[in-house]
């Protein structure tokens, strides 16, 4: 799985072949086809595997956070900022973040669900919108910062500001 993910990140979906992946995994193409019927299924498995690793990393880091703002920033930083950084360093990695691909939409939904869980667990009710909608707004607002950020530090600063503004909006009023 790691060999496939590395090839897709390095060369993108279109330019990566099953032969490339088989060579990187030190196996034959026929053996790879025994495991996966095609490149699409292998891409799906690779994206799912990378997301599983990333979500575990986020959950581990969340244990060290003491506020909602810190928790939301950790989730955004370890997922969205890292994706932005990867795309800056390896432009062909953009396929790994292409929302026209069903598995990419699914991993985004998993991130949204985690963020909604964090918001729901740590905010006073009633919320200005349901936690799922707030999470979706945060995820896609941060994702959109990539169009304006010149580098990862600016992207991270924009993410921090947006998370802080959201948390301020969610804070109970006296």
Backbone bond lengths (Angstrom), bond angles and torsions (degrees), N, CA, C in turn:
res aa  C-N    CA-C-N  psi(-1)  N-CA   C-N-CA  omega(-1)  CA-C   N-CA-C  phi
1 X - - - 1.449 - - 1.533 110.54 -
2 X 1.331 116.02 -41.20 1.464 119.91 -179.48 1.529 110.51 -63.39
3 X 1.320 116.81 -41.10 1.472 120.11 179.16 1.519 110.52 -61.53
4 X 1.328 117.25 -42.31 1.462 120.75 179.12 1.520 110.19 -64.77
5 X 1.326 117.49 -47.07 1.463 120.82 -179.87 1.523 110.52 -59.16
6 X 1.319 116.48 -42.66 1.463 120.31 179.69 1.531 111.27 -61.74
7 X 1.303 117.23 -41.86 1.470 120.84 179.66 1.532 110.98 -66.88
8 X 1.324 116.80 -43.58 1.465 119.74 179.28 1.526 111.10 -64.57
9 X 1.314 116.88 -38.62 1.468 120.31 178.13 1.522 110.31 -67.17
10 X 1.305 116.52 -43.83 1.460 121.23 -175.82 1.531 112.55 -70.62
11 X 1.339 117.80 -42.91 1.459 120.86 -171.47 1.524 115.06 -116.37
12 X 1.335 117.25 -6.89 1.453 120.13 -177.32 1.517 110.91 81.19
13 X 1.311 115.05 166.61 1.465 120.18 -177.21 1.530 111.89 -64.91
14 X 1.317 117.28 -48.67 1.466 121.10 -173.35 1.528 112.34 -63.56
15 X 1.315 117.28 -39.89 1.463 120.32 -175.33 1.532 113.62 -86.22
16 X 1.319 117.88 -12.05 1.464 120.75 179.72 1.523 109.25 -86.10
17 X 1.317 115.92 133.93 1.469 120.30 177.46 1.528 109.51 -111.77
18 X 1.306 114.83 162.06 1.467 119.76 175.15 1.526 109.36 -61.09
19 X 1.329 117.54 -34.48 1.463 121.17 176.78 1.521 111.51 -62.30
20 X 1.353 116.86 -42.29 1.471 120.70 177.37 1.526 110.43 -58.93
21 X 1.320 115.09 -45.58 1.463 119.98 -177.58 1.521 110.32 -67.05
22 X 1.319 117.06 -42.89 1.464 120.52 179.31 1.530 109.82 -60.22
23 X 1.333 117.73 -45.97 1.472 120.31 178.40 1.524 111.19 -61.00
24 X 1.326 116.55 -44.18 1.471 120.30 -179.45 1.529 111.51 -64.19
25 X 1.341 116.12 -31.60 1.473 120.98 179.87 1.529 111.66 -89.36
26 X 1.326 116.02 0.97 1.460 121.85 -179.78 1.532 111.45 57.74
27 X 1.330 114.04 49.57 1.462 120.15 177.02 1.527 108.52 -143.63
28 X 1.308 116.21 169.45 1.461 119.82 179.74 1.529 110.13 -83.30
29 X 1.347 115.83 156.95 1.464 119.81 175.47 1.517 111.65 -59.69
30 X 1.345 118.93 -44.72 1.470 118.50 178.21 1.535 112.54 -58.55
31 X 1.332 116.62 -37.90 1.465 119.32 178.66 1.526 110.47 -65.74
32 X 1.329 116.76 -39.23 1.463 120.54 178.18 1.526 110.49 -64.18
33 X 1.329 116.28 -40.53 1.470 119.87 178.89 1.538 112.18 -67.50
34 X 1.315 117.19 -22.50 1.467 119.59 173.90 1.525 110.65 -69.01
35 X 1.321 116.04 -30.59 1.470 121.14 -179.35 1.529 112.47 -86.55
36 X 1.337 116.43 -36.88 1.461 121.97 -177.03 1.520 109.28 -135.91
37 X 1.330 117.77 128.19 1.462 119.76 -177.26 1.528 114.07 -69.01
38 X 1.321 117.49 -19.19 1.459 119.52 -179.26 1.511 111.98 -167.50
39 X 1.316 114.61 174.38 1.465 121.41 -177.85 1.530 111.70 -64.57
40 X 1.328 117.69 -35.42 1.465 120.70 -179.84 1.528 110.99 -61.39
41 X 1.324 116.59 -44.54 1.471 120.53 -179.95 1.527 111.27 -66.91
42 X 1.316 115.82 -36.45 1.459 120.01 177.92 1.526 110.62 -69.15
43 X 1.326 116.97 -39.63 1.466 121.09 176.37 1.529 109.71 -60.92
44 X 1.329 116.14 -45.85 1.459 120.66 178.72 1.529 111.26 -59.25
45 X 1.318 116.40 -44.90 1.469 120.46 179.11 1.520 111.18 -64.36
46 X 1.332 117.53 -39.38 1.465 121.00 -179.68 1.530 111.30 -66.35
47 X 1.330 116.89 -45.47 1.469 120.65 179.40 1.531 109.91 -63.62
48 X 1.312 116.85 -42.91 1.472 121.10 179.36 1.525 110.24 -62.52
49 X 1.308 116.44 -43.13 1.475 121.01 179.23 1.532 110.81 -62.47
50 X 1.325 116.83 -48.10 1.471 119.83 179.63 1.526 110.77 -61.86
51 X 1.328 117.41 -38.53 1.458 120.04 179.25 1.532 111.19 -67.03
52 X 1.312 116.99 -38.91 1.465 120.39 177.88 1.536 110.18 -59.15
53 X 1.325 115.99 -44.05 1.469 121.07 178.22 1.528 109.98 -63.26
54 X 1.323 116.69 -46.74 1.467 121.24 -177.96 1.524 111.42 -63.00
55 X 1.333 117.37 -43.95 1.469 120.41 -179.56 1.525 110.95 -64.97
56 X 1.313 118.23 -37.09 1.466 121.07 176.83 1.534 109.98 -65.49
57 X 1.315 116.10 -39.61 1.469 120.55 177.26 1.532 110.42 -62.28
58 X 1.311 116.62 -43.67 1.466 121.20 179.14 1.528 109.94 -62.80
59 X 1.317 116.99 -49.71 1.474 120.32 -178.81 1.525 111.29 -59.10
60 X 1.320 116.77 -38.91 1.462 119.85 176.52 1.517 112.23 -64.13
61 X 1.314 116.89 -42.81 1.468 121.07 -179.62 1.522 111.81 -69.67
62 X 1.320 117.95 -29.55 1.466 121.09 -178.92 1.527 112.21 -62.33
63 X 1.311 117.51 -26.58 1.466 120.40 -178.57 1.522 111.84 -64.99
64 X 1.320 117.23 -20.92 1.470 121.20 -179.01 1.530 112.68 -92.07
65 X 1.317 117.83 -4.62 1.468 121.39 -176.12 1.520 110.71 -92.13
66 X 1.327 115.23 141.72 1.468 118.62 -176.56 1.526 113.76 -109.25
67 X 1.324 118.06 -6.73 1.467 119.52 -179.59 1.523 110.01 -135.77
68 X 1.319 115.16 162.36 1.460 120.08 176.99 1.525 110.11 -60.22
69 X 1.310 117.06 -42.27 1.459 120.54 179.93 1.528 110.68 -58.07
70 X 1.312 117.26 -45.80 1.471 120.39 178.16 1.519 111.12 -62.77
71 X 1.330 117.32 -43.41 1.465 120.59 -178.49 1.532 111.05 -64.21
72 X 1.325 116.73 -45.24 1.463 119.40 179.28 1.525 111.16 -64.74
73 X 1.328 116.44 -40.34 1.464 119.03 178.88 1.524 110.72 -64.45
74 X 1.313 117.76 -41.93 1.468 120.72 178.35 1.516 110.10 -58.43
75 X 1.332 117.03 -47.88 1.467 120.29 -179.34 1.530 110.79 -60.87
76 X 1.322 116.66 -45.19 1.464 120.33 -179.90 1.522 111.75 -67.82
77 X 1.319 116.49 -40.95 1.464 120.63 -178.47 1.524 111.42 -66.31
78 X 1.314 116.22 -48.29 1.463 118.86 -175.89 1.525 113.29 -74.09
79 X 1.309 117.58 -15.88 1.462 119.85 179.34 1.528 110.29 -110.22
80 X 1.305 117.83 -66.25 1.467 121.67 -171.92 1.526 113.16 -73.56
81 X 1.322 117.58 -43.58 1.467 119.64 179.35 1.528 109.30 -66.00
82 X 1.324 116.67 -39.69 1.469 119.84 179.53 1.527 111.20 -65.02
83 X 1.328 117.90 -38.45 1.470 120.94 176.75 1.530 109.46 -63.54
84 X 1.327 117.12 -43.81 1.464 120.69 177.84 1.527 109.98 -59.36
85 X 1.309 116.84 -46.67 1.465 121.33 -179.46 1.529 110.79 -62.02
86 X 1.308 117.20 -43.54 1.465 121.22 178.13 1.525 110.74 -59.65
87 X 1.319 117.05 -44.26 1.465 120.45 -179.81 1.524 112.03 -66.36
88 X 1.309 116.86 -32.60 1.471 120.04 177.48 1.526 110.31 -68.64
89 X 1.325 116.04 -40.59 1.463 120.43 -178.71 1.522 112.52 -79.09
90 X 1.324 117.07 -32.36 1.469 122.42 -175.64 1.529 108.45 -135.69
91 X 1.326 117.60 86.23 1.469 120.37 -175.09 1.528 114.41 -55.11
92 X 1.317 118.81 -30.87 1.469 119.84 179.85 1.523 112.26 -69.89
93 X 1.328 117.59 -9.99 1.465 120.98 177.82 1.525 111.26 -72.29
94 X 1.306 118.75 -5.94 1.469 121.66 -178.18 1.530 112.41 -56.57
95 X 1.332 117.03 -29.78 1.468 119.48 177.51 1.520 111.92 -58.62
96 X 1.324 116.51 -30.36 1.459 120.60 -178.72 1.528 111.28 -69.26
97 X 1.338 116.96 -10.64 1.457 122.43 -177.37 1.530 111.77 -125.41
98 X 1.318 116.95 20.97 1.459 122.22 -176.50 1.532 109.72 -85.70
99 X 1.317 116.12 109.70 1.467 121.18 -175.55 1.531 114.12 -69.19
100 X 1.310 118.13 -6.17 1.462 119.26 174.41 1.530 110.91 -79.24
101 X 1.311 116.92 -9.02 1.467 122.13 -179.45 1.532 108.27 -96.62
102 X 1.328 117.85 123.26 1.476 120.83 -175.15 1.532 115.14 -52.92
103 X 1.313 119.06 -41.44 1.463 119.53 -178.46 1.526 110.95 -65.69
104 X 1.302 117.64 -32.66 1.473 120.36 178.11 1.527 109.38 -67.77
105 X 1.329 116.98 -41.77 1.468 119.76 175.72 1.530 110.36 -60.87
106 X 1.333 117.33 -38.58 1.469 120.47 -179.93 1.529 111.63 -65.76
107 X 1.327 118.07 -41.58 1.467 117.97 -179.26 1.526 110.80 -70.91
108 X 1.324 117.13 -32.45 1.466 119.07 173.31 1.529 109.89 -63.47
109 X 1.319 117.42 -40.01 1.470 120.97 178.37 1.527 110.60 -62.88
110 X 1.315 117.70 -35.28 1.465 120.47 176.76 1.527 111.03 -65.88
111 X 1.324 117.00 -41.01 1.463 120.29 176.59 1.525 109.90 -64.46
112 X 1.314 117.15 -44.76 1.465 120.86 177.67 1.530 110.68 -57.59
113 X 1.319 117.35 -42.98 1.468 121.40 -179.14 1.518 110.76 -63.54
114 X 1.318 117.55 -41.31 1.462 120.58 177.90 1.524 110.21 -63.31
115 X 1.309 117.46 -45.70 1.465 120.85 -179.17 1.528 110.33 -65.65
116 X 1.323 117.76 -39.81 1.470 120.81 176.51 1.523 110.36 -61.46
117 X 1.309 116.67 -41.03 1.472 121.64 177.51 1.528 110.31 -60.08
118 X 1.330 117.08 -43.05 1.470 121.39 179.25 1.528 110.70 -64.89
119 X 1.312 116.38 -44.64 1.475 120.92 -179.80 1.522 110.09 -64.14
120 X 1.313 116.45 -47.37 1.465 121.36 -177.11 1.526 112.00 -62.70
121 X 1.315 116.91 -36.70 1.465 121.27 -176.84 1.523 112.78 -77.17
122 X 1.332 117.18 -18.31 1.461 118.45 -168.36 1.520 114.76 -125.92
123 X 1.320 117.95 14.28 1.458 118.54 -179.12 1.520 111.10 -126.55
124 X 1.311 113.61 150.87 1.458 119.69 177.11 1.524 108.61 -72.13
125 X 1.297 115.29 151.03 1.461 120.25 178.35 1.525 107.60 -101.23
126 X 1.271 121.56 152.00 1.454 126.47 -0.54 1.531 110.83 -82.68
127 X 1.310 115.19 151.42 1.459 122.48 175.95 1.529 108.86 -86.13
128 X 1.333 118.02 155.86 1.461 120.26 177.50 1.535 112.53 -66.73
129 X 1.317 116.94 -17.92 1.474 124.32 174.79 1.517 105.26 -156.17
130 X 1.319 117.81 167.88 1.459 116.73 179.37 1.529 110.18 -69.36
131 X 1.323 116.16 157.46 1.461 121.58 -174.84 1.523 112.12 -59.10
132 X 1.320 116.76 -34.76 1.462 120.23 179.89 1.533 111.21 -64.75
133 X 1.331 116.72 -41.53 1.461 120.35 179.52 1.533 110.87 -69.70
134 X 1.325 116.96 -38.82 1.465 120.17 176.65 1.525 110.62 -63.38
135 X 1.329 116.55 -41.72 1.464 120.92 179.03 1.524 110.69 -63.48
136 X 1.319 115.92 -44.91 1.467 119.87 -179.92 1.528 110.31 -62.55
137 X 1.324 116.56 -41.81 1.457 120.21 177.40 1.512 112.37 -61.69
138 X 1.329 116.62 -41.91 1.466 120.45 178.98 1.526 110.53 -65.02
139 X 1.306 116.83 -49.19 1.468 120.87 -177.06 1.524 111.31 -58.63
140 X 1.324 116.82 -48.38 1.456 118.06 -175.11 1.518 113.25 -80.92
141 X 1.315 118.14 -23.05 1.467 119.17 171.34 1.523 109.09 -66.73
142 X 1.326 116.34 -48.01 1.462 119.65 179.96 1.527 110.25 -63.13
143 X 1.312 117.50 -43.51 1.470 120.26 178.65 1.532 109.84 -56.58
144 X 1.314 116.65 -38.94 1.457 121.58 -178.79 1.519 114.50 -68.66
145 X 1.334 117.29 -18.88 1.460 119.62 178.69 1.523 111.80 -61.10
146 X 1.330 116.58 -21.25 1.458 120.43 179.56 1.522 112.94 -59.10
147 X 1.318 117.05 -26.45 1.464 120.26 179.65 1.525 111.87 -72.17
148 X 1.328 117.30 -22.75 1.465 120.59 -175.97 1.527 113.70 -110.29
149 X 1.317 117.78 -24.08 1.466 120.87 -174.87 1.525 110.68 -78.64
150 X 1.326 114.99 131.51 1.468 119.90 178.86 1.521 111.80 -82.01
151 X 1.323 116.59 -24.80 1.460 119.35 -179.62 1.525 109.76 -153.85
152 X 1.320 115.56 175.44 1.464 120.53 -173.90 1.530 111.73 -66.92
153 X 1.331 118.25 -32.23 1.471 119.95 179.34 1.525 111.12 -65.73
154 X 1.319 116.93 -41.31 1.466 120.48 177.46 1.523 109.90 -67.22
155 X 1.327 116.80 -42.17 1.466 120.84 178.09 1.528 109.70 -59.18
156 X 1.328 116.63 -44.59 1.466 121.04 -179.61 1.528 110.47 -65.12
157 X 1.330 118.08 -40.72 1.476 121.21 178.29 1.517 111.20 -64.18
158 X 1.329 116.76 -41.46 1.465 120.62 178.14 1.528 110.16 -64.28
159 X 1.325 116.19 -38.56 1.466 121.03 178.77 1.522 110.20 -64.28
160 X 1.326 116.68 -46.14 1.472 121.38 179.53 1.519 109.92 -58.72
161 X 1.324 117.70 -47.18 1.453 121.90 -179.73 1.527 110.85 -60.33
162 X 1.309 117.82 -45.43 1.465 120.75 -178.20 1.527 111.07 -64.91
163 X 1.321 116.84 -42.80 1.471 120.54 177.80 1.524 109.98 -61.26
164 X 1.328 117.08 -45.03 1.466 120.50 179.95 1.531 111.56 -62.78
165 X 1.320 116.81 -40.76 1.469 119.86 178.12 1.529 111.10 -64.70
166 X 1.323 117.07 -42.18 1.460 120.15 177.88 1.529 110.47 -61.83
167 X 1.307 116.45 -45.57 1.472 119.52 -178.85 1.520 111.40 -65.28
168 X 1.309 117.29 -36.00 1.463 120.42 176.32 1.530 109.80 -64.33
169 X 1.317 117.18 -40.20 1.465 121.30 178.79 1.533 111.39 -66.80
170 X 1.323 117.26 -28.73 1.452 121.43 -178.54 1.539 113.88 -87.23
171 X 1.328 115.69 -14.05 1.468 120.46 -176.76 1.517 109.68 -66.66
172 X 1.340 116.11 140.53 1.467 118.90 178.23 1.520 111.12 -62.53
173 X 1.292 116.59 141.90 1.478 122.25 177.82 1.531 108.58 -89.27
174 X 1.309 115.37 141.52 1.474 120.53 177.95 1.499 111.36 -82.76
